[in-house]
Amino acid sequence: MINVNHVQKLSPKELDNKIKFLSLEKIELIVYKIAKSIIMNLGTTAKA
């Protein structure tokens, strides 16, 4: 949840950095989920 009042006080550069940081976190989360599912799949295929 982003506080709109807080965002309005930020300068455009700060806002840009914040957006980049948030998108980076999302990308890391997606990469983590993909890696986890691959590991899970490898684990199940190895057992079979």
N, CA, C and O atoms as a Tripos MOL2 file, in Angstrom:
@<TRIPOS>MOLECULE
protein
  192   191    48     0     0
PROTEIN
NO_CHARGES

@<TRIPOS>ATOM
      1 N           0.8500   -1.2050    0.0000 N.3       1 MET1
      2 CA          0.0000    0.0000    0.0000 C.3       1 MET1
      3 C           0.8830    1.2520    0.0000 C.2       1 MET1
      4 O           1.6850    1.4590    0.9110 O.2       1 MET1
      5 N           0.7250    2.0690   -1.0200 N.am      2 ILE2
      6 CA          1.5160    3.2980   -1.1280 C.3       2 ILE2
      7 C           0.7010    4.4680   -0.5780 C.2       2 ILE2
      8 O          -0.4560    4.6600   -0.9520 O.2       2 ILE2
      9 N           1.3130    5.2400    0.3070 N.am      3 ASN3
     10 CA          0.6720    6.4320    0.8710 C.3       3 ASN3
     11 C           0.7460    7.5410   -0.1690 C.2       3 ASN3
     12 O           1.8340    8.0050   -0.5080 O.2       3 ASN3
     13 N          -0.4090    7.9670   -0.6750 N.am      4 VAL4
     14 CA         -0.4550    8.9730   -1.7400 C.3       4 VAL4
     15 C           0.1290   10.3100   -1.2770 C.2       4 VAL4
     16 O           0.8650   10.9540   -2.0240 O.2       4 VAL4
     17 N          -0.1950   10.7280   -0.0530 N.am      5 ASN5
     18 CA          0.3260   11.9950    0.4740 C.3       5 ASN5
     19 C           1.8480   11.9810    0.5240 C.2       5 ASN5
     20 O           2.4990   12.9760    0.2050 O.2       5 ASN5
     21 N           2.4080   10.8450    0.9270 N.am      6 HIS6
     22 CA          3.8590   10.6980    1.0060 C.3       6 HIS6
     23 C           4.4750   10.7960   -0.3970 C.2       6 HIS6
     24 O           5.5030   11.4440   -0.5950 O.2       6 HIS6
     25 N           3.8250   10.1390   -1.3610 N.am      7 VAL7
     26 CA          4.3180   10.1390   -2.7390 C.3       7 VAL7
     27 C           4.3120   11.5480   -3.3260 C.2       7 VAL7
     28 O           5.2500   11.9250   -4.0280 O.2       7 VAL7
     29 N           3.2720   12.3280   -3.0500 N.am      8 GLN8
     30 CA          3.1630   13.6880   -3.5770 C.3       8 GLN8
     31 C           4.2840   14.5880   -3.0660 C.2       8 GLN8
     32 O           4.6820   15.5240   -3.7600 O.2       8 GLN8
     33 N           4.8000   14.3220   -1.8680 N.am      9 LYS9
     34 CA          5.8940   15.1280   -1.2990 C.3       9 LYS9
     35 C           7.2400   14.8020   -1.9400 C.2       9 LYS9
     36 O           8.1670   15.6110   -1.8830 O.2       9 LYS9
     37 N           7.3510   13.6350   -2.5420 N.am     10 LEU10
     38 CA          8.6140   13.2310   -3.1500 C.3      10 LEU10
     39 C           8.8910   14.0140   -4.4250 C.2      10 LEU10
     40 O           7.9750   14.4110   -5.1460 O.2      10 LEU10
     41 N          10.1770   14.2250   -4.6840 N.am     11 SER11
     42 CA         10.5720   14.8620   -5.9400 C.3      11 SER11
     43 C          10.4460   13.8250   -7.0630 C.2      11 SER11
     44 O          10.4290   12.6260   -6.7890 O.2      11 SER11
     45 N          10.3580   14.2650   -8.3110 N.am     12 PRO12
     46 CA         10.2480   13.2970   -9.4160 C.3      12 PRO12
     47 C          11.3670   12.2540   -9.4210 C.2      12 PRO12
     48 O          11.1260   11.0890   -9.7380 O.2      12 PRO12
     49 N          12.5800   12.6650   -9.0720 N.am     13 LYS13
     50 CA         13.7060   11.7160   -9.0520 C.3      13 LYS13
     51 C          13.5090   10.6760   -7.9490 C.2      13 LYS13
     52 O          13.7230    9.4850   -8.1710 O.2      13 LYS13
     53 N          13.1020   11.1260   -6.7630 N.am     14 GLU14
     54 CA         12.8430   10.2020   -5.6550 C.3      14 GLU14
     55 C          11.7210    9.2360   -6.0190 C.2      14 GLU14
     56 O          11.7870    8.0430   -5.7230 O.2      14 GLU14
     57 N          10.7000    9.7690   -6.6600 N.am     15 LEU15
     58 CA          9.5590    8.9640   -7.0790 C.3      15 LEU15
     59 C          10.0090    7.9060   -8.0840 C.2      15 LEU15
     60 O           9.6010    6.7470   -8.0030 O.2      15 LEU15
     61 N          10.8510    8.3130   -9.0300 N.am     16 ASP16
     62 CA         11.3840    7.4020  -10.0370 C.3      16 ASP16
     63 C          12.1800    6.2780   -9.3740 C.2      16 ASP16
     64 O          12.0330    5.1090   -9.7330 O.2      16 ASP16
     65 N          13.0210    6.6380   -8.4060 N.am     17 ASN17
     66 CA         13.8120    5.6500   -7.6780 C.3      17 ASN17
     67 C          12.9180    4.6890   -6.9090 C.2      17 ASN17
     68 O          13.1890    3.4900   -6.8510 O.2      17 ASN17
     69 N          11.8400    5.2270   -6.3130 N.am     18 LYS18
     70 CA         10.9130    4.4070   -5.5480 C.3      18 LYS18
     71 C          10.2070    3.3970   -6.4550 C.2      18 LYS18
     72 O          10.0510    2.2280   -6.1000 O.2      18 LYS18
     73 N           9.7850    3.8650   -7.6250 N.am     19 ILE19
     74 CA          9.1150    2.9800   -8.5940 C.3      19 ILE19
     75 C          10.0820    1.8970   -9.0590 C.2      19 ILE19
     76 O           9.7080    0.7280   -9.1480 O.2      19 ILE19
     77 N          11.3260    2.2810   -9.3570 N.am     20 LYS20
     78 CA         12.3420    1.3040   -9.7830 C.3      20 LYS20
     79 C          12.5620    0.2660   -8.6920 C.2      20 LYS20
     80 O          12.6630   -0.9270   -8.9770 O.2      20 LYS20
     81 N          12.6370    0.7220   -7.4340 N.am     21 PHE21
     82 CA         12.8620   -0.1710   -6.3040 C.3      21 PHE21
     83 C          11.7030   -1.1490   -6.1500 C.2      21 PHE21
     84 O          11.9120   -2.3440   -5.9380 O.2      21 PHE21
     85 N          10.4730   -0.6330   -6.2590 N.am     22 LEU22
     86 CA          9.2860   -1.4780   -6.1270 C.3      22 LEU22
     87 C           9.2180   -2.5060   -7.2480 C.2      22 LEU22
     88 O           8.9070   -3.6700   -6.9960 O.2      22 LEU22
     89 N           9.5030   -2.0950   -8.4810 N.am     23 SER23
     90 CA          9.4630   -3.0200   -9.6110 C.3      23 SER23
     91 C          10.5790   -4.0580   -9.4770 C.2      23 SER23
     92 O          10.3970   -5.2190   -9.8430 O.2      23 SER23
     93 N          11.7270   -3.6420   -8.9540 N.am     24 LEU24
     94 CA         12.8400   -4.5660   -8.7210 C.3      24 LEU24
     95 C          12.4420   -5.6280   -7.7050 C.2      24 LEU24
     96 O          12.7360   -6.8090   -7.8880 O.2      24 LEU24
     97 N          11.7700   -5.2070   -6.6280 N.am     25 GLU25
     98 CA         11.2920   -6.1540   -5.6230 C.3      25 GLU25
     99 C          10.3250   -7.1570   -6.2380 C.2      25 GLU25
    100 O          10.3940   -8.3500   -5.9400 O.2      25 GLU25
    101 N           9.4200   -6.6780   -7.1010 N.am     26 LYS26
    102 CA          8.4540   -7.5560   -7.7670 C.3      26 LYS26
    103 C           9.1700   -8.5710   -8.6460 C.2      26 LYS26
    104 O           8.8280   -9.7540   -8.6430 O.2      26 LYS26
    105 N          10.1720   -8.1040   -9.4050 N.am     27 ILE27
    106 CA         10.9440   -8.9840  -10.2850 C.3      27 ILE27
    107 C          11.6510  -10.0580   -9.4500 C.2      27 ILE27
    108 O          11.6320  -11.2340   -9.8140 O.2      27 ILE27
    109 N          12.2700   -9.6650   -8.3410 N.am     28 GLU28
    110 CA         12.9550  -10.6090   -7.4640 C.3      28 GLU28
    111 C          11.9920  -11.6530   -6.9270 C.2      28 GLU28
    112 O          12.3330  -12.8330   -6.8420 O.2      28 GLU28
    113 N          10.7810  -11.2190   -6.5620 N.am     29 LEU29
    114 CA          9.7670  -12.1260   -6.0460 C.3      29 LEU29
    115 C           9.3530  -13.1340   -7.1160 C.2      29 LEU29
    116 O           9.2060  -14.3220   -6.8290 O.2      29 LEU29
    117 N           9.1670  -12.6610   -8.3460 N.am     30 ILE30
    118 CA          8.8010  -13.5430   -9.4620 C.3      30 ILE30
    119 C           9.9230  -14.5510   -9.7190 C.2      30 ILE30
    120 O           9.6700  -15.7460   -9.8710 O.2      30 ILE30
    121 N          11.1580  -14.0600   -9.7640 N.am     31 VAL31
    122 CA         12.3240  -14.9300   -9.9920 C.3      31 VAL31
    123 C          12.4050  -15.9860   -8.9010 C.2      31 VAL31
    124 O          12.6590  -17.1570   -9.1840 O.2      31 VAL31
    125 N          12.1900  -15.5750   -7.6520 N.am     32 TYR32
    126 CA         12.2170  -16.4900   -6.5160 C.3      32 TYR32
    127 C          11.1490  -17.5730   -6.6650 C.2      32 TYR32
    128 O          11.4180  -18.7550   -6.4470 O.2      32 TYR32
    129 N           9.9410  -17.1610   -7.0360 N.am     33 LYS33
    130 CA          8.8350  -18.1120   -7.2020 C.3      33 LYS33
    131 C           9.1260  -19.1080   -8.3120 C.2      33 LYS33
    132 O           8.8670  -20.3030   -8.1630 O.2      33 LYS33
    133 N           9.6710  -18.6130   -9.4390 N.am     34 ILE34
    134 CA         10.0160  -19.4810  -10.5690 C.3      34 ILE34
    135 C          11.1000  -20.4750  -10.1330 C.2      34 ILE34
    136 O          10.9830  -21.6750  -10.3820 O.2      34 ILE34
    137 N          12.1450  -19.9710   -9.4860 N.am     35 ALA35
    138 CA         13.2400  -20.8250   -9.0240 C.3      35 ALA35
    139 C          12.7270  -21.8860   -8.0620 C.2      35 ALA35
    140 O          13.1260  -23.0480   -8.1400 O.2      35 ALA35
    141 N          11.8440  -21.4870   -7.1570 N.am     36 LYS36
    142 CA         11.2770  -22.4080   -6.1720 C.3      36 LYS36
    143 C          10.4830  -23.5130   -6.8630 C.2      36 LYS36
    144 O          10.6210  -24.6880   -6.5220 O.2      36 LYS36
    145 N           9.6540  -23.1350   -7.8320 N.am     37 SER37
    146 CA          8.8490  -24.1320   -8.5400 C.3      37 SER37
    147 C           9.7260  -25.0890   -9.3450 C.2      37 SER37
    148 O           9.4210  -26.2780   -9.4340 O.2      37 SER37
    149 N          10.8210  -24.5790   -9.9370 N.am     38 ILE38
    150 CA         11.7600  -25.4240  -10.6800 C.3      38 ILE38
    151 C          12.4090  -26.4300   -9.7360 C.2      38 ILE38
    152 O          12.5080  -27.6140  -10.0560 O.2      38 ILE38
    153 N          12.8500  -25.9570   -8.5700 N.am     39 ILE39
    154 CA         13.4790  -26.8250   -7.5660 C.3      39 ILE39
    155 C          12.4850  -27.8880   -7.1000 C.2      39 ILE39
    156 O          12.8440  -29.0570   -6.9560 O.2      39 ILE39
    157 N          11.2310  -27.4790   -6.8640 N.am     40 MET40
    158 CA         10.1930  -28.4190   -6.4550 C.3      40 MET40
    159 C           9.9920  -29.4840   -7.5370 C.2      40 MET40
    160 O           9.8840  -30.6720   -7.2310 O.2      40 MET40
    161 N           9.9420  -29.0550   -8.7990 N.am     41 ASN41
    162 CA          9.7690  -29.9840   -9.9180 C.3      41 ASN41
    163 C          10.9500  -30.9360  -10.0400 C.2      41 ASN41
    164 O          10.7680  -32.1280  -10.2850 O.2      41 ASN41
    165 N          12.1560  -30.4130   -9.8700 N.am     42 LEU42
    166 CA         13.3550  -31.2550   -9.9200 C.3      42 LEU42
    167 C          13.3190  -32.2780   -8.7870 C.2      42 LEU42
    168 O          13.6750  -33.4410   -8.9770 O.2      42 LEU42
    169 N          12.8900  -31.8360   -7.6200 N.am     43 GLY43
    170 CA         12.7960  -32.7230   -6.4570 C.3      43 GLY43
    171 C          11.8230  -33.8690   -6.6980 C.2      43 GLY43
    172 O          12.1180  -35.0120   -6.3510 O.2      43 GLY43
    173 N          10.6630  -33.5750   -7.2880 N.am     44 THR44
    174 CA          9.6490  -34.6070   -7.5320 C.3      44 THR44
    175 C          10.0870  -35.5450   -8.6500 C.2      44 THR44
    176 O           9.8230  -36.7450   -8.5830 O.2      44 THR44
    177 N          10.7520  -35.0170   -9.6790 N.am     45 THR45
    178 CA         11.2000  -35.8750  -10.7800 C.3      45 THR45
    179 C          12.3680  -36.7580  -10.3260 C.2      45 THR45
    180 O          12.5020  -37.8950  -10.7790 O.2      45 THR45
    181 N          13.2030  -36.2400   -9.4420 N.am     46 ALA46
    182 CA         14.3340  -37.0140   -8.9250 C.3      46 ALA46
    183 C          13.8410  -38.2020   -8.0880 C.2      46 ALA46
    184 O          14.4140  -39.2900   -8.1440 O.2      46 ALA46
    185 N          12.7770  -37.9820   -7.3170 N.am     47 LYS47
    186 CA         12.2080  -39.0510   -6.4760 C.3      47 LYS47
    187 C          11.5260  -40.1180   -7.3240 C.2      47 LYS47
    188 O          11.5740  -41.3010   -6.9870 O.2      47 LYS47
    189 N          10.9030  -39.7170   -8.4050 N.am     48 ALA48
    190 CA         10.1170  -40.6460   -9.2360 C.3      48 ALA48
    191 C          10.9930  -41.6730   -9.9520 C.2      48 ALA48
    192 O          10.4790  -42.5190  -10.6850 O.2      48 ALA48
@<TRIPOS>BOND
     1     1     2 1
     2     2     3 1
     3     3     4 2
     4     3     5 am
     5     5     6 1
     6     6     7 1
     7     7     8 2
     8     7     9 am
     9     9    10 1
    10    10    11 1
    11    11    12 2
    12    11    13 am
    13    13    14 1
    14    14    15 1
    15    15    16 2
    16    15    17 am
    17    17    18 1
    18    18    19 1
    19    19    20 2
    20    19    21 am
    21    21    22 1
    22    22    23 1
    23    23    24 2
    24    23    25 am
    25    25    26 1
    26    26    27 1
    27    27    28 2
    28    27    29 am
    29    29    30 1
    30    30    31 1
    31    31    32 2
    32    31    33 am
    33    33    34 1
    34    34    35 1
    35    35    36 2
    36    35    37 am
    37    37    38 1
    38    38    39 1
    39    39    40 2
    40    39    41 am
    41    41    42 1
    42    42    43 1
    43    43    44 2
    44    43    45 am
    45    45    46 1
    46    46    47 1
    47    47    48 2
    48    47    49 am
    49    49    50 1
    50    50    51 1
    51    51    52 2
    52    51    53 am
    53    53    54 1
    54    54    55 1
    55    55    56 2
    56    55    57 am
    57    57    58 1
    58    58    59 1
    59    59    60 2
    60    59    61 am
    61    61    62 1
    62    62    63 1
    63    63    64 2
    64    63    65 am
    65    65    66 1
    66    66    67 1
    67    67    68 2
    68    67    69 am
    69    69    70 1
    70    70    71 1
    71    71    72 2
    72    71    73 am
    73    73    74 1
    74    74    75 1
    75    75    76 2
    76    75    77 am
    77    77    78 1
    78    78    79 1
    79    79    80 2
    80    79    81 am
    81    81    82 1
    82    82    83 1
    83    83    84 2
    84    83    85 am
    85    85    86 1
    86    86    87 1
    87    87    88 2
    88    87    89 am
    89    89    90 1
    90    90    91 1
    91    91    92 2
    92    91    93 am
    93    93    94 1
    94    94    95 1
    95    95    96 2
    96    95    97 am
    97    97    98 1
    98    98    99 1
    99    99   100 2
   100    99   101 am
   101   101   102 1
   102   102   103 1
   103   103   104 2
   104   103   105 am
   105   105   106 1
   106   106   107 1
   107   107   108 2
   108   107   109 am
   109   109   110 1
   110   110   111 1
   111   111   112 2
   112   111   113 am
   113   113   114 1
   114   114   115 1
   115   115   116 2
   116   115   117 am
   117   117   118 1
   118   118   119 1
   119   119   120 2
   120   119   121 am
   121   121   122 1
   122   122   123 1
   123   123   124 2
   124   123   125 am
   125   125   126 1
   126   126   127 1
   127   127   128 2
   128   127   129 am
   129   129   130 1
   130   130   131 1
   131   131   132 2
   132   131   133 am
   133   133   134 1
   134   134   135 1
   135   135   136 2
   136   135   137 am
   137   137   138 1
   138   138   139 1
   139   139   140 2
   140   139   141 am
   141   141   142 1
   142   142   143 1
   143   143   144 2
   144   143   145 am
   145   145   146 1
   146   146   147 1
   147   147   148 2
   148   147   149 am
   149   149   150 1
   150   150   151 1
   151   151   152 2
   152   151   153 am
   153   153   154 1
   154   154   155 1
   155   155   156 2
   156   155   157 am
   157   157   158 1
   158   158   159 1
   159   159   160 2
   160   159   161 am
   161   161   162 1
   162   162   163 1
   163   163   164 2
   164   163   165 am
   165   165   166 1
   166   166   167 1
   167   167   168 2
   168   167   169 am
   169   169   170 1
   170   170   171 1
   171   171   172 2
   172   171   173 am
   173   173   174 1
   174   174   175 1
   175   175   176 2
   176   175   177 am
   177   177   178 1
   178   178   179 1
   179   179   180 2
   180   179   181 am
   181   181   182 1
   182   182   183 1
   183   183   184 2
   184   183   185 am
   185   185   186 1
   186   186   187 1
   187   187   188 2
   188   187   189 am
   189   189   190 1
   190   190   191 1
   191   191   192 2
@<TRIPOS>SUBSTRUCTURE
     1 MET1         2 RESIDUE 1 A MET
     2 ILE2         6 RESIDUE 1 A ILE
     3 ASN3        10 RESIDUE 1 A ASN
     4 VAL4        14 RESIDUE 1 A VAL
     5 ASN5        18 RESIDUE 1 A ASN
     6 HIS6        22 RESIDUE 1 A HIS
     7 VAL7        26 RESIDUE 1 A VAL
     8 GLN8        30 RESIDUE 1 A GLN
     9 LYS9        34 RESIDUE 1 A LYS
    10 LEU10       38 RESIDUE 1 A LEU
    11 SER11       42 RESIDUE 1 A SER
    12 PRO12       46 RESIDUE 1 A PRO
    13 LYS13       50 RESIDUE 1 A LYS
    14 GLU14       54 RESIDUE 1 A GLU
    15 LEU15       58 RESIDUE 1 A LEU
    16 ASP16       62 RESIDUE 1 A ASP
    17 ASN17       66 RESIDUE 1 A ASN
    18 LYS18       70 RESIDUE 1 A LYS
    19 ILE19       74 RESIDUE 1 A ILE
    20 LYS20       78 RESIDUE 1 A LYS
    21 PHE21       82 RESIDUE 1 A PHE
    22 LEU22       86 RESIDUE 1 A LEU
    23 SER23       90 RESIDUE 1 A SER
    24 LEU24       94 RESIDUE 1 A LEU
    25 GLU25       98 RESIDUE 1 A GLU
    26 LYS26      102 RESIDUE 1 A LYS
    27 ILE27      106 RESIDUE 1 A ILE
    28 GLU28      110 RESIDUE 1 A GLU
    29 LEU29      114 RESIDUE 1 A LEU
    30 ILE30      118 RESIDUE 1 A ILE
    31 VAL31      122 RESIDUE 1 A VAL
    32 TYR32      126 RESIDUE 1 A TYR
    33 LYS33      130 RESIDUE 1 A LYS
    34 ILE34      134 RESIDUE 1 A ILE
    35 ALA35      138 RESIDUE 1 A ALA
    36 LYS36      142 RESIDUE 1 A LYS
    37 SER37      146 RESIDUE 1 A SER
    38 ILE38      150 RESIDUE 1 A ILE
    39 ILE39      154 RESIDUE 1 A ILE
    40 MET40      158 RESIDUE 1 A MET
    41 ASN41      162 RESIDUE 1 A ASN
    42 LEU42      166 RESIDUE 1 A LEU
    43 GLY43      170 RESIDUE 1 A GLY
    44 THR44      174 RESIDUE 1 A THR
    45 THR45      178 RESIDUE 1 A THR
    46 ALA46      182 RESIDUE 1 A ALA
    47 LYS47      186 RESIDUE 1 A LYS
    48 ALA48      190 RESIDUE 1 A ALA
